[in-house]
Amino acid sequence: MKNNTKHYKIGIFVLGCITLLMLFIFLLGARALFEKRIILETYFDESVHGLDVGSVVKYRGVPVGNIKSISFVHDEYKLDFNDSDFSKGRYVLITMSLKDIFKVNEDELKLALKKMITDGLRVKITSQGLTGTSYLEINYFDSESNPPMVVSWKPKYNYIPSTISTFSKIGASIDDLIQKIDRANIDKFIINLDKLVTSVESAVSKAQIDELSKNTVSLLIEFRQTNQDIRRILNTPSAQKFPEKIDDTLSNMNRSMTKLNQFLSNNQTEISSTVENLKAVSQDLREVSNNAKKYPSMLLFGEAPNSPILGKNR
């Protein structure tokens, strides 16, 4: 009887512990069950390696939700073969379950997301160091360098465009660099470089560097000697008096010019009369010269010769 009672108590204790544990788990999960969630979707034209269902979604570094599903666009949306977006069916479709971080209703959420997308809101795959795992980062990026993807189908949930991950950008840059190197024709460049080095060596050998160096040293010695001679000349007492002699000469010239100006000012009337007389004398000499050219005898005899017609009349 006592053993049965003991087993009965142990059983009640175990059942009570299990009940409390289940109640505790329920209370912890109840908040998540009754919490309002926002479902968003995005598309990636790159590998999503490192992402799984349940991976963390962060908004500006703050955990706000998890990945709900990962599939392809053509699994969810039936694209027509002739549709221009048919090739986008290979894109990876990811849906996210987030907390109600915007605190608005459904209609206001669409308008708010539209404005935030215009401002540069994008989804990006971010790696967690060297562990190989990744998470989704919702953040703002430059809208011009990260234009939103335009799709022809109507998204089932609210859509946020994606942007290429940093790892993919680095890989694309490396691939582009390798392609440029392949197109650069390195062999031809090396041949041309070898020709250039040979030409430079030939030019240097023909330049007679030793002779040029000797001539340069000789020229520098001559310059140094000339500089010393000039310094000796300038240090002589007579050379030091050059500025004083130049000042005296300029002073004498200044005084002479002053006297000349005074003389011209005081005798301006006489100078003007003399100039007029010289003009009159010059005019008279010009007339005498002209008469001498026309009547040479007049210069000797004093009278002009008679005209033949006048002689007959007489």
Residue pairs with C-beta under 8 A, 6 or more apart in sequence:
35 99
35 100
36 99
36 100
37 65
37 97
37 98
37 99
37 100
38 65
38 97
38 98
38 99
38 100
38 101
38 102
38 109
38 158
39 68
39 95
39 96
39 97
39 98
39 157
39 158
40 95
40 96
40 98
40 157
40 158
40 159
40 160
41 93
41 94
41 95
41 96
41 155
41 156
41 157
41 158
41 159
41 160
42 93
42 94
42 96
42 123
42 136
42 159
42 160
42 161
42 162
43 73
43 88
43 91
43 92
43 93
43 94
43 149
43 151
43 162
44 91
44 92
44 94
44 125
44 162
45 88
45 90
45 91
45 92
45 149
45 164
46 92
46 125
46 164
46 165
46 168
47 168
48 70
48 92
48 94
48 125
48 134
49 132
49 134
50 125
50 127
50 128
50 132
50 133
50 134
51 67
51 70
51 94
51 125
51 134
51 135
51 136
52 67
52 70
53 66
53 67
53 68
53 69
53 70
54 66
54 67
55 66
55 67
55 133
55 134
55 135
55 136
56 63
56 65
56 66
56 135
56 136
57 63
57 64
57 65
57 66
57 67
57 96
57 98
57 135
57 136
57 138
58 64
58 126
58 135
58 136
58 137
58 138
59 98
59 101
59 138
59 139
60 138
60 139
60 140
61 137
61 139
64 98
64 99
64 101
64 138
65 96
65 97
65 98
65 99
66 96
66 97
67 94
67 95
67 96
67 97
67 136
68 95
68 96
68 97
69 93
69 94
69 95
70 92
70 93
70 94
71 92
71 93
72 89
72 90
72 91
72 92
72 93
73 79
73 88
73 89
73 90
73 91
73 92
73 93
73 153
74 89
74 90
75 93
76 93
76 156
77 89
77 153
79 85
79 86
79 88
79 89
79 152
79 153
80 86
83 152
84 152
85 151
85 152
85 153
88 151
94 123
94 136
95 157
96 136
102 108
102 109
102 112
104 112
109 158
110 158
113 121
113 158
113 160
116 140
117 148
117 160
117 161
118 143
119 140
119 143
120 140
120 141
120 142
120 143
120 146
121 138
121 139
121 140
121 160
121 161
122 138
122 139
122 140
122 141
122 146
122 148
122 160
122 161
122 162
122 163
123 136
123 137
123 138
123 160
123 161
123 162
123 163
124 136
124 137
124 138
124 139
124 141
124 162
124 163
124 164
124 165
124 166
125 134
125 135
125 136
125 137
125 165
125 167
125 168
126 134
126 135
126 136
126 137
126 165
126 166
127 133
127 134
127 165
127 166
127 167
128 134
128 135
138 160
141 163
146 161
146 163
148 161
149 161
149 162
151 159
164 172
233 239
234 240
264 271
291 298
291 299
292 298
292 299
295 304
295 305
297 304
297 305
298 304
298 305
306 314
